[in-house]
Structures are given as structure tokens and as C-alpha cells.
């Protein structure tokens, strides 16, 4: 669906991107980390288009450095977060040649939008809701790897330290564990290093699990289940994933995005 021509800076290449975002017309926006840019691939395209960044690392309003995440509102406005050196979140209006910094001095890991298009910023151990920079989740014992916000504005976070996925219902401070294990491993009730997380309309939880126990897989926990089932296994260097409007799974690897058709007939128990 994007990339595929090994690592590089050409418009048909990617270089170890951190994450991506699928908008309502199925265009894919990719945080191409090492190339300091955001690239958009429209469906069926043979190459992408640079929509933010000028391919040169820097701190100018038209530059990016170590871009980590991008999300896009329905009107085309992009929010982009950067890691070390710049430590900022930027807003780029549709078709703009440069952005503006809306949050400074923040160790942003990932961004997310809820169904009201409110912006959430995930750091290593907290979640901040913008505007007003309200810290709504803080957990110093956690290392968050992925974030998802469902239709009810519940926040799901994967915790790489504690090897589980947490659900924070809107307005609730104490989380619910929705995918957990006793010890790290590769069993169907275990996680090794949970990264990205996605939750479907039936509250089934999907987790990208990639760690030192040899796991390189996507596991689905049906709503209320105590264990999961592996739906994609033996992935090469997975970085992120998402599920599009038509229920297809998009998987980000070191230099490409592939699409998988997944079986949804088993998503409802009983």
C-alpha cells in the first residue's frame, strides 16, 4: 500500500517510519522518521507526496526532525509530533508549506484523535489532552507503547513495562486491564512487548506484540476474553498497525505498509 522499494528518500521509499494514520478517504499519512517528513499515499498510488517537512532535519516551521506521529482532522489539518532535539507538537493546515508549534518541550511519543477530533498526546508515561494541556493519565511505573481512543472516548494504552493493555473509560482514573499476562512470553494469554493497540466497534482489542521472546505478531482479544488469538504471525520488523474503514488491517514495517484481509466472522462470541 506504500513504500516497498527498500529504504531511502525517494517518493516510492520509506526509512524506518514510526507510525501512520489512515484518513476517511483511505489516504495514508506516514511519519517517515529518519527522512524528517510526512508522506501521504493516496489509494492506488505508486509513490507518495511530501505534505510536511522539506527533507532536511531542522527546527524551522517548514522543517521536521525525528518525526514520531501524525494525525489528520477531517478538514485536512495535520498534527505532528517530534522526538529528540525539537520536542514539540506542530499544527499544519491543509496545503500549508509550514506549520506552527502548539506545544513545546514535550517528549511526545504518539498522537491520537477522538471522534470529536480532540487531540491527545501520549508521552512515555502520561496522556495529555489539548487544548489546555490537561494531563488526564499519569503513571510513572508505565512505559506506554500505543494509544487508541474508542467511540465512547475510552482510552486504551499498551504498557511495555507491565506487559498488558489498559482501558481508561472517560472520566475514570483507575484503569481496567483488558489484555494481560502473568509473565512475558509467546502464549495466547501472554504478551512480550505490546506496541500499537486498536479496538474495533465491538470492543475487541488488537495488539502488535514484538519483543525478545521471539514474538512478531498481531493478537486479537475478543471482548471479555482472558486470552487472545494470533491473527498475523512471524512479521518482519513490525512498527505499527491500524484497521481501515472496511475492516482491512494495515501493517507498517521498516520500509513498507502492507494490507491484510482479516477474518471478522469470529469477532462476536457465542
C-alpha positions, -999 to 999 in steps of 0.1 A, spaced: 0 0 0 30 23 5 68 21 1 81 -13 -9 112 -2 -27 136 -8 2 149 21 24 156 55 10 144 91 4 127 87 -30 89 92 -31 84 54 -35 106 47 -4 103 49 34 131 48 60 121 33 94 89 53 99 75 53 134 37 54 128 10 62 103 -26 75 101 -54 65 77 -79 92 69 -116 89 58 -108 86 21 -82 58 29 -52 80 22 -22 70 44 -1 96 62 32 83 73 56 97 99 88 89 80 111 93 110 146 91 95 137 112 65 122 140 86 90 143 67 53 133 65 44 115 33 8 109 20 -1 80 -2 -35 80 -18 -51 47 -26 -36 30 -57 -6 54 -59 28 42 -69 45 69 -49 38 92 -20 37 130 -18 55 150 9 29 170 28 51 182 57 89 187 61 114 196 35 137 165 37 162 185 58 163 180 96 158 212 115 137 233 139 122 257 114 85 260 108 89 242 75 112 215 89 108 183 109 133 163 129 128 128 142 90 129 134 71 104 156 35 106 148 8 123 126 -30 125 128 -53 143 104 -86 160 110 -115 158 85 -107 193 72 -71 182 63 -54 198 93 -24 177 104 -9 175 139 27 162 140 49 154 170 87 152 170 111 135 194 146 144 205 160 178 195 128 196 187 104 181 214 73 197 200 38 192 186 30 212 154 -2 220 136 -1 222 98 -32 234 80 -42 217 47 -18 225 19 3 248 41 40 250 34 49 253 70 34 246 104 32 262 138 43 249 172 13 244 196 32 226 224 69 230 232 93 210 254 73 177 254 86 142 249 58 132 226 56 95 215 23 93 197 -8 114 189 -45 104 187 -78 119 178 -112 110 194 -145 111 175 -149 148 183 -115 154 168 -99 164 201 -62 159 202 -44 136 227 -6 135 232 10 103 246 43 106 263 63 78 279 41 76 310 12 101 305 -16 113 282 -23 149 277 -55 164 262 -51 195 241 -62 224 242 -53 235 277 -27 208 281 -47 188 307 -29 157 319 -56 131 321 -35 100 327 -2 97 346 16 65 355 53 67 364 56 29 365 45 25 329 61 28 295 33 34 271 38 20 236 5 26 218 -27 46 223 -63 42 209 -95 61 217 -128 44 210 -162 57 201 -170 62 238 -138 82 243 -123 54 264 -85 55 262 -66 23 256 -29 21 263 -3 -7 258 22 -8 286 56 -22 275 69 -24 311 40 -43 326 30 -64 295 -6 -55 293 -32 -33 277 -52 -8 299 -86 7 293 -94 41 309 -131 48 305 -139 85 300 -136 103 333 -122 73 352 -88 75 369 -84 38 376 -79 16 345 -93 -18 336 -68 -44 323 -82 -58 290 -53 -79 278 -27 -91 303 -3 -119 313 15 -131 344 49 -133 327 62 -123 294 60 -150 267 45 -161 235 14 -179 247 -20 -167 237 -26 -152 271 9 -136 272 25 -105 257 62 -98 253 64 -62 242 30 -47 234 33 -18 209 3 -5 189 -32 -12 200 -65 -9 181 -101 -15 193 -130 -23 170 -167 -14 173 -174 -45 194 -145 -36 218 -123 -64 206 -87 -55 213 -59 -59 187 -23 -57 199 10 -56 180 33 -77 201 70 -76 193 97 -85 218 126 -105 230 107 -138 234 106 -140 196 71 -126 192 64 -107 160 27 -109 157 -8 -93 160 -30 -108 186 -68 -102 190 -85 -104 224 -123 -108 220 -142 -85 243 -141 -100 278 -117 -129 269 -89 -139 292 -66 -149 262 -62 -139 226 -57 -155 192 -29 -148 168 -42 -134 135 -9 -124 119 24 -141 129 61 -140 120 61 -104 108 94 -89 97 103 -58 119 68 -46 126 65 -9 138 28 0 138 -6 -12 125 -42 1 121 -75 -11 107 -92 8 80 -129 17 75 -135 -15 55 -120 -38 82 -87 -44 65 -56 -44 86 -27 -22 76 8 -32 88 38 -8 89 72 -24 86 107 -9 81 101 4 46 66 -5 36 29 -8 45 10 -40 36 -27 -46 38 -42 -79 51 -78 -90 49 -87 -105 83 -115 -129 93 -141 -109 111 -166 -137 115 -152 -147 149 -153 -112 163 -185 -119 182 -185 -146 209 -214 -170 211 
